[in-house]
Amino acid sequence: MAERETTVGPEEGIHGRPAARFVQTAKGFSSQVVIVKGDREVNAKSVLKITGLARKGDKITIRAEGEDAEEAVEALTQLISADEH
């Protein structure tokens, strides 16, 4: 298992295009991927689950379990931490 805490960068937070791009990227990995914010843990491969989960500046944890978990966490952390998409 791999996990990393990060700060949401996009102005929209995890909503709209950033959410869609995040899910599209997550689906490219075979690992199970979740986003944890506070006491909520949601499937990172579901737009409906992640949309509106966090706003710009919120702390989230990206957690993955599987053969490509490290790569998934690294790619998704970089994607959601970026200020522009």
PDB file of N, CA, C and O in Angstrom:
ATOM      1  N   MET A   1       0.849  -1.182   0.000  1.00  0.00           N
ATOM      2  CA  MET A   1       0.000   0.000   0.000  1.00  0.00           C
ATOM      3  C   MET A   1       0.892   1.242   0.000  1.00  0.00           C
ATOM      4  O   MET A   1       1.957   1.271   0.617  1.00  0.00           O
ATOM      5  N   ALA A   2       0.428   2.243  -0.699  1.00  0.00           N
ATOM      6  CA  ALA A   2       1.136   3.520  -0.749  1.00  0.00           C
ATOM      7  C   ALA A   2       0.134   4.615  -0.456  1.00  0.00           C
ATOM      8  O   ALA A   2      -1.034   4.521  -0.833  1.00  0.00           O
ATOM      9  N   GLU A   3       0.597   5.662   0.223  1.00  0.00           N
ATOM     10  CA  GLU A   3      -0.278   6.805   0.449  1.00  0.00           C
ATOM     11  C   GLU A   3       0.541   8.063   0.616  1.00  0.00           C
ATOM     12  O   GLU A   3       1.708   8.026   1.007  1.00  0.00           O
ATOM     13  N   ARG A   4      -0.101   9.182   0.309  1.00  0.00           N
ATOM     14  CA  ARG A   4       0.560  10.473   0.439  1.00  0.00           C
ATOM     15  C   ARG A   4      -0.481  11.540   0.713  1.00  0.00           C
ATOM     16  O   ARG A   4      -1.552  11.552   0.107  1.00  0.00           O
ATOM     17  N   GLU A   5      -0.154  12.434   1.631  1.00  0.00           N
ATOM     18  CA  GLU A   5      -1.024  13.576   1.893  1.00  0.00           C
ATOM     19  C   GLU A   5      -0.610  14.706   0.968  1.00  0.00           C
ATOM     20  O   GLU A   5       0.576  14.898   0.697  1.00  0.00           O
ATOM     21  N   THR A   6      -1.594  15.449   0.486  1.00  0.00           N
ATOM     22  CA  THR A   6      -1.317  16.572  -0.401  1.00  0.00           C
ATOM     23  C   THR A   6      -2.377  17.647  -0.195  1.00  0.00           C
ATOM     24  O   THR A   6      -3.384  17.432   0.479  1.00  0.00           O
ATOM     25  N   THR A   7      -2.130  18.785  -0.778  1.00  0.00           N
ATOM     26  CA  THR A   7      -3.063  19.910  -0.726  1.00  0.00           C
ATOM     27  C   THR A   7      -3.685  20.093  -2.099  1.00  0.00           C
ATOM     28  O   THR A   7      -2.979  20.099  -3.107  1.00  0.00           O
ATOM     29  N   VAL A   8      -4.999  20.241  -2.143  1.00  0.00           N
ATOM     30  CA  VAL A   8      -5.705  20.428  -3.407  1.00  0.00           C
ATOM     31  C   VAL A   8      -5.320  21.782  -4.005  1.00  0.00           C
ATOM     32  O   VAL A   8      -5.420  22.814  -3.342  1.00  0.00           O
ATOM     33  N   GLY A   9      -4.878  21.765  -5.263  1.00  0.00           N
ATOM     34  CA  GLY A   9      -4.393  22.983  -5.896  1.00  0.00           C
ATOM     35  C   GLY A   9      -5.363  23.709  -6.805  1.00  0.00           C
ATOM     36  O   GLY A   9      -5.395  24.939  -6.785  1.00  0.00           O
ATOM     37  N   PRO A  10      -6.166  22.997  -7.613  1.00  0.00           N
ATOM     38  CA  PRO A  10      -7.028  23.699  -8.573  1.00  0.00           C
ATOM     39  C   PRO A  10      -8.029  24.632  -7.899  1.00  0.00           C
ATOM     40  O   PRO A  10      -8.567  24.322  -6.836  1.00  0.00           O
ATOM     41  N   GLU A  11      -8.266  25.757  -8.520  1.00  0.00           N
ATOM     42  CA  GLU A  11      -9.208  26.742  -7.991  1.00  0.00           C
ATOM     43  C   GLU A  11     -10.587  26.134  -7.759  1.00  0.00           C
ATOM     44  O   GLU A  11     -11.275  26.496  -6.804  1.00  0.00           O
ATOM     45  N   GLU A  12     -10.996  25.201  -8.638  1.00  0.00           N
ATOM     46  CA  GLU A  12     -12.309  24.565  -8.521  1.00  0.00           C
ATOM     47  C   GLU A  12     -12.344  23.490  -7.452  1.00  0.00           C
ATOM     48  O   GLU A  12     -13.413  22.970  -7.132  1.00  0.00           O
ATOM     49  N   GLY A  13     -11.179  23.145  -6.889  1.00  0.00           N
ATOM     50  CA  GLY A  13     -11.110  22.015  -5.967  1.00  0.00           C
ATOM     51  C   GLY A  13     -11.256  20.731  -6.760  1.00  0.00           C
ATOM     52  O   GLY A  13     -10.832  20.660  -7.913  1.00  0.00           O
ATOM     53  N   ILE A  14     -11.853  19.714  -6.152  1.00  0.00           N
ATOM     54  CA  ILE A  14     -12.095  18.456  -6.874  1.00  0.00           C
ATOM     55  C   ILE A  14     -13.514  18.538  -7.415  1.00  0.00           C
ATOM     56  O   ILE A  14     -14.461  18.023  -6.821  1.00  0.00           O
ATOM     57  N   HIS A  15     -13.632  19.197  -8.552  1.00  0.00           N
ATOM     58  CA  HIS A  15     -14.937  19.429  -9.165  1.00  0.00           C
ATOM     59  C   HIS A  15     -14.721  19.672 -10.652  1.00  0.00           C
ATOM     60  O   HIS A  15     -13.662  20.163 -11.041  1.00  0.00           O
ATOM     61  N   GLY A  16     -15.672  19.350 -11.471  1.00  0.00           N
ATOM     62  CA  GLY A  16     -15.592  19.645 -12.899  1.00  0.00           C
ATOM     63  C   GLY A  16     -14.435  18.965 -13.593  1.00  0.00           C
ATOM     64  O   GLY A  16     -14.213  17.766 -13.424  1.00  0.00           O
ATOM     65  N   ARG A  17     -13.701  19.728 -14.371  1.00  0.00           N
ATOM     66  CA  ARG A  17     -12.594  19.165 -15.151  1.00  0.00           C
ATOM     67  C   ARG A  17     -11.503  18.531 -14.301  1.00  0.00           C
ATOM     68  O   ARG A  17     -11.034  17.445 -14.644  1.00  0.00           O
ATOM     69  N   PRO A  18     -11.073  19.161 -13.200  1.00  0.00           N
ATOM     70  CA  PRO A  18     -10.058  18.492 -12.380  1.00  0.00           C
ATOM     71  C   PRO A  18     -10.525  17.118 -11.877  1.00  0.00           C
ATOM     72  O   PRO A  18      -9.733  16.177 -11.831  1.00  0.00           O
ATOM     73  N   ALA A  19     -11.788  17.000 -11.505  1.00  0.00           N
ATOM     74  CA  ALA A  19     -12.313  15.715 -11.035  1.00  0.00           C
ATOM     75  C   ALA A  19     -12.314  14.692 -12.171  1.00  0.00           C
ATOM     76  O   ALA A  19     -11.906  13.547 -11.977  1.00  0.00           O
ATOM     77  N   ALA A  20     -12.763  15.099 -13.338  1.00  0.00           N
ATOM     78  CA  ALA A  20     -12.811  14.187 -14.483  1.00  0.00           C
ATOM     79  C   ALA A  20     -11.412  13.728 -14.870  1.00  0.00           C
ATOM     80  O   ALA A  20     -11.197  12.548 -15.145  1.00  0.00           O
ATOM     81  N   ARG A  21     -10.466  14.651 -14.891  1.00  0.00           N
ATOM     82  CA  ARG A  21      -9.086  14.299 -15.247  1.00  0.00           C
ATOM     83  C   ARG A  21      -8.476  13.375 -14.184  1.00  0.00           C
ATOM     84  O   ARG A  21      -7.736  12.448 -14.514  1.00  0.00           O
ATOM     85  N   PHE A  22      -8.788  13.630 -12.922  1.00  0.00           N
ATOM     86  CA  PHE A  22      -8.282  12.802 -11.831  1.00  0.00           C
ATOM     87  C   PHE A  22      -8.799  11.366 -11.978  1.00  0.00           C
ATOM     88  O   PHE A  22      -8.024  10.415 -11.883  1.00  0.00           O
ATOM     89  N   VAL A  23     -10.097  11.213 -12.208  1.00  0.00           N
ATOM     90  CA  VAL A  23     -10.700   9.884 -12.348  1.00  0.00           C
ATOM     91  C   VAL A  23     -10.139   9.167 -13.578  1.00  0.00           C
ATOM     92  O   VAL A  23      -9.831   7.976 -13.517  1.00  0.00           O
ATOM     93  N   GLN A  24     -10.007   9.879 -14.680  1.00  0.00           N
ATOM     94  CA  GLN A  24      -9.456   9.286 -15.898  1.00  0.00           C
ATOM     95  C   GLN A  24      -8.046   8.750 -15.631  1.00  0.00           C
ATOM     96  O   GLN A  24      -7.704   7.653 -16.072  1.00  0.00           O
ATOM     97  N   THR A  25      -7.239   9.515 -14.919  1.00  0.00           N
ATOM     98  CA  THR A  25      -5.886   9.084 -14.589  1.00  0.00           C
ATOM     99  C   THR A  25      -5.912   7.887 -13.639  1.00  0.00           C
ATOM    100  O   THR A  25      -5.168   6.926 -13.834  1.00  0.00           O
ATOM    101  N   ALA A  26      -6.760   7.939 -12.617  1.00  0.00           N
ATOM    102  CA  ALA A  26      -6.859   6.848 -11.641  1.00  0.00           C
ATOM    103  C   ALA A  26      -7.254   5.537 -12.312  1.00  0.00           C
ATOM    104  O   ALA A  26      -6.750   4.474 -11.951  1.00  0.00           O
ATOM    105  N   LYS A  27      -8.157   5.614 -13.289  1.00  0.00           N
ATOM    106  CA  LYS A  27      -8.617   4.414 -13.983  1.00  0.00           C
ATOM    107  C   LYS A  27      -7.517   3.775 -14.822  1.00  0.00           C
ATOM    108  O   LYS A  27      -7.642   2.618 -15.224  1.00  0.00           O
ATOM    109  N   GLY A  28      -6.443   4.512 -15.091  1.00  0.00           N
ATOM    110  CA  GLY A  28      -5.320   3.976 -15.844  1.00  0.00           C
ATOM    111  C   GLY A  28      -4.435   3.056 -15.021  1.00  0.00           C
ATOM    112  O   GLY A  28      -3.516   2.438 -15.558  1.00  0.00           O
ATOM    113  N   PHE A  29      -4.697   2.960 -13.743  1.00  0.00           N
ATOM    114  CA  PHE A  29      -3.905   2.098 -12.859  1.00  0.00           C
ATOM    115  C   PHE A  29      -4.749   0.904 -12.421  1.00  0.00           C
ATOM    116  O   PHE A  29      -5.962   1.021 -12.245  1.00  0.00           O
ATOM    117  N   SER A  30      -4.099  -0.237 -12.247  1.00  0.00           N
ATOM    118  CA  SER A  30      -4.826  -1.431 -11.816  1.00  0.00           C
ATOM    119  C   SER A  30      -5.087  -1.428 -10.310  1.00  0.00           C
ATOM    120  O   SER A  30      -5.971  -2.143  -9.839  1.00  0.00           O
ATOM    121  N   SER A  31      -4.342  -0.646  -9.558  1.00  0.00           N
ATOM    122  CA  SER A  31      -4.507  -0.587  -8.102  1.00  0.00           C
ATOM    123  C   SER A  31      -5.857  -0.007  -7.717  1.00  0.00           C
ATOM    124  O   SER A  31      -6.452   0.766  -8.467  1.00  0.00           O
ATOM    125  N   GLN A  32      -6.329  -0.389  -6.543  1.00  0.00           N
ATOM    126  CA  GLN A  32      -7.493   0.252  -5.953  1.00  0.00           C
ATOM    127  C   GLN A  32      -7.007   1.585  -5.394  1.00  0.00           C
ATOM    128  O   GLN A  32      -5.994   1.630  -4.696  1.00  0.00           O
ATOM    129  N   VAL A  33      -7.713   2.661  -5.692  1.00  0.00           N
ATOM    130  CA  VAL A  33      -7.296   3.991  -5.273  1.00  0.00           C
ATOM    131  C   VAL A  33      -8.451   4.672  -4.544  1.00  0.00           C
ATOM    132  O   VAL A  33      -9.590   4.654  -5.009  1.00  0.00           O
ATOM    133  N   VAL A  34      -8.140   5.273  -3.395  1.00  0.00           N
ATOM    134  CA  VAL A  34      -9.148   6.019  -2.642  1.00  0.00           C
ATOM    135  C   VAL A  34      -8.586   7.381  -2.266  1.00  0.00           C
ATOM    136  O   VAL A  34      -7.373   7.575  -2.185  1.00  0.00           O
ATOM    137  N   ILE A  35      -9.498   8.319  -2.038  1.00  0.00           N
ATOM    138  CA  ILE A  35      -9.147   9.629  -1.502  1.00  0.00           C
ATOM    139  C   ILE A  35      -9.742   9.691  -0.110  1.00  0.00           C
ATOM    140  O   ILE A  35     -10.909   9.358   0.094  1.00  0.00           O
ATOM    141  N   VAL A  36      -8.931  10.119   0.847  1.00  0.00           N
ATOM    142  CA  VAL A  36      -9.391  10.250   2.224  1.00  0.00           C
ATOM    143  C   VAL A  36      -9.361  11.730   2.601  1.00  0.00           C
ATOM    144  O   VAL A  36      -8.344  12.405   2.445  1.00  0.00           O
ATOM    145  N   LYS A  37     -10.492  12.217   3.098  1.00  0.00           N
ATOM    146  CA  LYS A  37     -10.571  13.584   3.620  1.00  0.00           C
ATOM    147  C   LYS A  37     -11.354  13.505   4.920  1.00  0.00           C
ATOM    148  O   LYS A  37     -12.542  13.181   4.929  1.00  0.00           O
ATOM    149  N   GLY A  38     -10.674  13.805   6.012  1.00  0.00           N
ATOM    150  CA  GLY A  38     -11.308  13.691   7.319  1.00  0.00           C
ATOM    151  C   GLY A  38     -11.681  12.244   7.576  1.00  0.00           C
ATOM    152  O   GLY A  38     -10.836  11.353   7.495  1.00  0.00           O
ATOM    153  N   ASP A  39     -12.955  12.011   7.888  1.00  0.00           N
ATOM    154  CA  ASP A  39     -13.400  10.640   8.143  1.00  0.00           C
ATOM    155  C   ASP A  39     -14.050  10.004   6.917  1.00  0.00           C
ATOM    156  O   ASP A  39     -14.592   8.902   7.008  1.00  0.00           O
ATOM    157  N   ARG A  40     -14.003  10.687   5.766  1.00  0.00           N
ATOM    158  CA  ARG A  40     -14.570  10.142   4.523  1.00  0.00           C
ATOM    159  C   ARG A  40     -13.489   9.487   3.685  1.00  0.00           C
ATOM    160  O   ARG A  40     -12.390  10.022   3.538  1.00  0.00           O
ATOM    161  N   GLU A  41     -13.808   8.328   3.139  1.00  0.00           N
ATOM    162  CA  GLU A  41     -12.924   7.611   2.228  1.00  0.00           C
ATOM    163  C   GLU A  41     -13.756   7.235   1.010  1.00  0.00           C
ATOM    164  O   GLU A  41     -14.748   6.516   1.130  1.00  0.00           O
ATOM    165  N   VAL A  42     -13.348   7.726  -0.176  1.00  0.00           N
ATOM    166  CA  VAL A  42     -14.142   7.494  -1.380  1.00  0.00           C
ATOM    167  C   VAL A  42     -13.295   6.883  -2.487  1.00  0.00           C
ATOM    168  O   VAL A  42     -12.081   7.080  -2.543  1.00  0.00           O
ATOM    169  N   ASN A  43     -13.958   6.139  -3.367  1.00  0.00           N
ATOM    170  CA  ASN A  43     -13.329   5.526  -4.520  1.00  0.00           C
ATOM    171  C   ASN A  43     -12.872   6.614  -5.484  1.00  0.00           C
ATOM    172  O   ASN A  43     -13.686   7.398  -5.972  1.00  0.00           O
ATOM    173  N   ALA A  44     -11.575   6.663  -5.757  1.00  0.00           N
ATOM    174  CA  ALA A  44     -11.009   7.701  -6.617  1.00  0.00           C
ATOM    175  C   ALA A  44     -11.288   7.461  -8.096  1.00  0.00           C
ATOM    176  O   ALA A  44     -10.941   8.293  -8.934  1.00  0.00           O
ATOM    177  N   LYS A  45     -11.912   6.333  -8.424  1.00  0.00           N
ATOM    178  CA  LYS A  45     -12.234   6.040  -9.814  1.00  0.00           C
ATOM    179  C   LYS A  45     -13.690   6.344 -10.135  1.00  0.00           C
ATOM    180  O   LYS A  45     -14.201   5.924 -11.173  1.00  0.00           O
ATOM    181  N   SER A  46     -14.356   7.071  -9.251  1.00  0.00           N
ATOM    182  CA  SER A  46     -15.762   7.435  -9.446  1.00  0.00           C
ATOM    183  C   SER A  46     -15.936   8.945  -9.384  1.00  0.00           C
ATOM    184  O   SER A  46     -15.742   9.555  -8.333  1.00  0.00           O
ATOM    185  N   VAL A  47     -16.302   9.547 -10.511  1.00  0.00           N
ATOM    186  CA  VAL A  47     -16.507  10.999 -10.555  1.00  0.00           C
ATOM    187  C   VAL A  47     -17.574  11.414  -9.548  1.00  0.00           C
ATOM    188  O   VAL A  47     -17.422  12.426  -8.864  1.00  0.00           O
ATOM    189  N   LEU A  48     -18.639  10.648  -9.454  1.00  0.00           N
ATOM    190  CA  LEU A  48     -19.719  11.001  -8.527  1.00  0.00           C
ATOM    191  C   LEU A  48     -19.244  11.007  -7.079  1.00  0.00           C
ATOM    192  O   LEU A  48     -19.688  11.837  -6.285  1.00  0.00           O
ATOM    193  N   LYS A  49     -18.356  10.100  -6.734  1.00  0.00           N
ATOM    194  CA  LYS A  49     -17.871  10.013  -5.348  1.00  0.00           C
ATOM    195  C   LYS A  49     -16.910  11.146  -4.992  1.00  0.00           C
ATOM    196  O   LYS A  49     -16.952  11.666  -3.877  1.00  0.00           O
ATOM    197  N   ILE A  50     -16.041  11.532  -5.935  1.00  0.00           N
ATOM    198  CA  ILE A  50     -15.011  12.519  -5.589  1.00  0.00           C
ATOM    199  C   ILE A  50     -15.434  13.962  -5.820  1.00  0.00           C
ATOM    200  O   ILE A  50     -14.878  14.872  -5.204  1.00  0.00           O
ATOM    201  N   THR A  51     -16.419  14.191  -6.705  1.00  0.00           N
ATOM    202  CA  THR A  51     -16.831  15.557  -7.016  1.00  0.00           C
ATOM    203  C   THR A  51     -17.311  16.274  -5.759  1.00  0.00           C
ATOM    204  O   THR A  51     -18.188  15.786  -5.047  1.00  0.00           O
ATOM    205  N   GLY A  52     -16.729  17.421  -5.503  1.00  0.00           N
ATOM    206  CA  GLY A  52     -17.113  18.226  -4.348  1.00  0.00           C
ATOM    207  C   GLY A  52     -16.511  17.770  -3.032  1.00  0.00           C
ATOM    208  O   GLY A  52     -16.818  18.339  -1.984  1.00  0.00           O
ATOM    209  N   LEU A  53     -15.664  16.758  -3.068  1.00  0.00           N
ATOM    210  CA  LEU A  53     -15.073  16.231  -1.834  1.00  0.00           C
ATOM    211  C   LEU A  53     -14.163  17.249  -1.151  1.00  0.00           C
ATOM    212  O   LEU A  53     -14.149  17.346   0.076  1.00  0.00           O
ATOM    213  N   ALA A  54     -13.407  18.005  -1.939  1.00  0.00           N
ATOM    214  CA  ALA A  54     -12.441  18.932  -1.356  1.00  0.00           C
ATOM    215  C   ALA A  54     -12.349  20.206  -2.182  1.00  0.00           C
ATOM    216  O   ALA A  54     -12.564  20.201  -3.394  1.00  0.00           O
ATOM    217  N   ARG A  55     -12.026  21.284  -1.506  1.00  0.00           N
ATOM    218  CA  ARG A  55     -11.840  22.589  -2.142  1.00  0.00           C
ATOM    219  C   ARG A  55     -10.357  22.937  -2.197  1.00  0.00           C
ATOM    220  O   ARG A  55      -9.521  22.277  -1.580  1.00  0.00           O
ATOM    221  N   LYS A  56     -10.057  23.983  -2.948  1.00  0.00           N
ATOM    222  CA  LYS A  56      -8.671  24.462  -3.041  1.00  0.00           C
ATOM    223  C   LYS A  56      -8.136  24.709  -1.636  1.00  0.00           C
ATOM    224  O   LYS A  56      -8.781  25.359  -0.814  1.00  0.00           O
ATOM    225  N   GLY A  57      -6.944  24.176  -1.377  1.00  0.00           N
ATOM    226  CA  GLY A  57      -6.286  24.364  -0.084  1.00  0.00           C
ATOM    227  C   GLY A  57      -6.590  23.283   0.934  1.00  0.00           C
ATOM    228  O   GLY A  57      -5.927  23.216   1.969  1.00  0.00           O
ATOM    229  N   ASP A  58      -7.583  22.426   0.669  1.00  0.00           N
ATOM    230  CA  ASP A  58      -7.897  21.332   1.594  1.00  0.00           C
ATOM    231  C   ASP A  58      -6.810  20.258   1.550  1.00  0.00           C
ATOM    232  O   ASP A  58      -6.202  20.019   0.506  1.00  0.00           O
ATOM    233  N   LYS A  59      -6.579  19.625   2.674  1.00  0.00           N
ATOM    234  CA  LYS A  59      -5.646  18.494   2.752  1.00  0.00           C
ATOM    235  C   LYS A  59      -6.419  17.209   2.502  1.00  0.00           C
ATOM    236  O   LYS A  59      -7.476  16.976   3.087  1.00  0.00           O
ATOM    237  N   ILE A  60      -5.865  16.376   1.614  1.00  0.00           N
ATOM    238  CA  ILE A  60      -6.433  15.059   1.350  1.00  0.00           C
ATOM    239  C   ILE A  60      -5.303  14.036   1.371  1.00  0.00           C
ATOM    240  O   ILE A  60      -4.130  14.392   1.256  1.00  0.00           O
ATOM    241  N   THR A  61      -5.660  12.781   1.515  1.00  0.00           N
ATOM    242  CA  THR A  61      -4.690  11.694   1.414  1.00  0.00           C
ATOM    243  C   THR A  61      -5.124  10.810   0.253  1.00  0.00           C
ATOM    244  O   THR A  61      -6.287  10.422   0.149  1.00  0.00           O
ATOM    245  N   ILE A  62      -4.174  10.502  -0.611  1.00  0.00           N
ATOM    246  CA  ILE A  62      -4.411   9.580  -1.721  1.00  0.00           C
ATOM    247  C   ILE A  62      -3.761   8.261  -1.330  1.00  0.00           C
ATOM    248  O   ILE A  62      -2.572   8.201  -1.018  1.00  0.00           O
ATOM    249  N   ARG A  63      -4.567   7.208  -1.354  1.00  0.00           N
ATOM    250  CA  ARG A  63      -4.100   5.886  -0.920  1.00  0.00           C
ATOM    251  C   ARG A  63      -4.375   4.882  -2.033  1.00  0.00           C
ATOM    252  O   ARG A  63      -5.456   4.879  -2.623  1.00  0.00           O
ATOM    253  N   ALA A  64      -3.395   4.031  -2.315  1.00  0.00           N
ATOM    254  CA  ALA A  64      -3.561   3.012  -3.350  1.00  0.00           C
ATOM    255  C   ALA A  64      -3.011   1.681  -2.856  1.00  0.00           C
ATOM    256  O   ALA A  64      -2.046   1.623  -2.094  1.00  0.00           O
ATOM    257  N   GLU A  65      -3.653   0.621  -3.314  1.00  0.00           N
ATOM    258  CA  GLU A  65      -3.205  -0.717  -2.979  1.00  0.00           C
ATOM    259  C   GLU A  65      -3.240  -1.569  -4.240  1.00  0.00           C
ATOM    260  O   GLU A  65      -4.272  -1.680  -4.902  1.00  0.00           O
ATOM    261  N   GLY A  66      -2.094  -2.169  -4.562  1.00  0.00           N
ATOM    262  CA  GLY A  66      -1.983  -2.997  -5.762  1.00  0.00           C
ATOM    263  C   GLY A  66      -0.576  -2.936  -6.309  1.00  0.00           C
ATOM    264  O   GLY A  66       0.313  -2.322  -5.719  1.00  0.00           O
ATOM    265  N   GLU A  67      -0.385  -3.583  -7.449  1.00  0.00           N
ATOM    266  CA  GLU A  67       0.963  -3.700  -7.994  1.00  0.00           C
ATOM    267  C   GLU A  67       1.554  -2.385  -8.482  1.00  0.00           C
ATOM    268  O   GLU A  67       2.776  -2.240  -8.503  1.00  0.00           O
ATOM    269  N   ASP A  68       0.728  -1.426  -8.874  1.00  0.00           N
ATOM    270  CA  ASP A  68       1.241  -0.127  -9.328  1.00  0.00           C
ATOM    271  C   ASP A  68       0.840   1.007  -8.379  1.00  0.00           C
ATOM    272  O   ASP A  68       0.647   2.145  -8.805  1.00  0.00           O
ATOM    273  N   ALA A  69       0.717   0.684  -7.100  1.00  0.00           N
ATOM    274  CA  ALA A  69       0.255   1.648  -6.090  1.00  0.00           C
ATOM    275  C   ALA A  69       1.160   2.869  -5.991  1.00  0.00           C
ATOM    276  O   ALA A  69       0.667   3.996  -5.949  1.00  0.00           O
ATOM    277  N   GLU A  70       2.463   2.666  -5.954  1.00  0.00           N
ATOM    278  CA  GLU A  70       3.401   3.798  -5.833  1.00  0.00           C
ATOM    279  C   GLU A  70       3.248   4.758  -7.004  1.00  0.00           C
ATOM    280  O   GLU A  70       3.190   5.974  -6.819  1.00  0.00           O
ATOM    281  N   GLU A  71       3.182   4.200  -8.211  1.00  0.00           N
ATOM    282  CA  GLU A  71       3.055   5.029  -9.409  1.00  0.00           C
ATOM    283  C   GLU A  71       1.720   5.777  -9.406  1.00  0.00           C
ATOM    284  O   GLU A  71       1.659   6.949  -9.778  1.00  0.00           O
ATOM    285  N   ALA A  72       0.662   5.100  -8.987  1.00  0.00           N
ATOM    286  CA  ALA A  72      -0.661   5.730  -8.947  1.00  0.00           C
ATOM    287  C   ALA A  72      -0.672   6.911  -7.984  1.00  0.00           C
ATOM    288  O   ALA A  72      -1.144   7.995  -8.326  1.00  0.00           O
ATOM    289  N   VAL A  73      -0.155   6.698  -6.789  1.00  0.00           N
ATOM    290  CA  VAL A  73      -0.139   7.772  -5.786  1.00  0.00           C
ATOM    291  C   VAL A  73       0.694   8.948  -6.270  1.00  0.00           C
ATOM    292  O   VAL A  73       0.293  10.101  -6.108  1.00  0.00           O
ATOM    293  N   GLU A  74       1.832   8.673  -6.854  1.00  0.00           N
ATOM    294  CA  GLU A  74       2.714   9.743  -7.352  1.00  0.00           C
ATOM    295  C   GLU A  74       2.016  10.552  -8.445  1.00  0.00           C
ATOM    296  O   GLU A  74       1.992  11.781  -8.383  1.00  0.00           O
ATOM    297  N   ALA A  75       1.456   9.880  -9.433  1.00  0.00           N
ATOM    298  CA  ALA A  75       0.810  10.574 -10.554  1.00  0.00           C
ATOM    299  C   ALA A  75      -0.399  11.380 -10.094  1.00  0.00           C
ATOM    300  O   ALA A  75      -0.584  12.521 -10.518  1.00  0.00           O
ATOM    301  N   LEU A  76      -1.214  10.800  -9.238  1.00  0.00           N
ATOM    302  CA  LEU A  76      -2.432  11.476  -8.789  1.00  0.00           C
ATOM    303  C   LEU A  76      -2.129  12.633  -7.842  1.00  0.00           C
ATOM    304  O   LEU A  76      -2.831  13.645  -7.845  1.00  0.00           O
ATOM    305  N   THR A  77      -1.096  12.482  -7.042  1.00  0.00           N
ATOM    306  CA  THR A  77      -0.693  13.583  -6.156  1.00  0.00           C
ATOM    307  C   THR A  77      -0.230  14.777  -6.985  1.00  0.00           C
ATOM    308  O   THR A  77      -0.619  15.912  -6.714  1.00  0.00           O
ATOM    309  N   GLN A  78       0.590  14.525  -7.979  1.00  0.00           N
ATOM    310  CA  GLN A  78       1.060  15.605  -8.843  1.00  0.00           C
ATOM    311  C   GLN A  78      -0.100  16.271  -9.573  1.00  0.00           C
ATOM    312  O   GLN A  78      -0.138  17.494  -9.709  1.00  0.00           O
ATOM    313  N   LEU A  79      -1.036  15.465 -10.036  1.00  0.00           N
ATOM    314  CA  LEU A  79      -2.175  15.999 -10.782  1.00  0.00           C
ATOM    315  C   LEU A  79      -3.057  16.918  -9.928  1.00  0.00           C
ATOM    316  O   LEU A  79      -3.397  18.017 -10.365  1.00  0.00           O
ATOM    317  N   ILE A  80      -3.420  16.498  -8.754  1.00  0.00           N
ATOM    318  CA  ILE A  80      -4.369  17.267  -7.942  1.00  0.00           C
ATOM    319  C   ILE A  80      -3.680  18.400  -7.169  1.00  0.00           C
ATOM    320  O   ILE A  80      -4.347  19.318  -6.693  1.00  0.00           O
ATOM    321  N   SER A  81      -2.361  18.339  -7.045  1.00  0.00           N
ATOM    322  CA  SER A  81      -1.641  19.395  -6.339  1.00  0.00           C
ATOM    323  C   SER A  81      -1.341  20.593  -7.245  1.00  0.00           C
ATOM    324  O   SER A  81      -1.054  21.689  -6.763  1.00  0.00           O
ATOM    325  N   ALA A  82      -1.410  20.374  -8.546  1.00  0.00           N
ATOM    326  CA  ALA A  82      -1.093  21.446  -9.500  1.00  0.00           C
ATOM    327  C   ALA A  82      -2.133  22.559  -9.422  1.00  0.00           C
ATOM    328  O   ALA A  82      -3.317  22.303  -9.204  1.00  0.00           O
ATOM    329  N   ASP A  83      -1.680  23.783  -9.600  1.00  0.00           N
ATOM    330  CA  ASP A  83      -2.587  24.935  -9.547  1.00  0.00           C
ATOM    331  C   ASP A  83      -3.435  25.078 -10.794  1.00  0.00           C
ATOM    332  O   ASP A  83      -4.529  25.639 -10.737  1.00  0.00           O
ATOM    333  N   GLU A  84      -2.946  24.578 -11.924  1.00  0.00           N
ATOM    334  CA  GLU A  84      -3.692  24.711 -13.182  1.00  0.00           C
ATOM    335  C   GLU A  84      -3.811  23.369 -13.846  1.00  0.00           C
ATOM    336  O   GLU A  84      -2.925  22.522 -13.729  1.00  0.00           O
ATOM    337  N   HIS A  85      -4.925  23.174 -14.554  1.00  0.00           N
ATOM    338  CA  HIS A  85      -5.150  21.920 -15.296  1.00  0.00           C
ATOM    339  C   HIS A  85      -5.541  22.224 -16.714  1.00  0.00           C
ATOM    340  O   HIS A  85      -5.773  21.306 -17.500  1.00  0.00           O
TER     341      HIS A  85
END
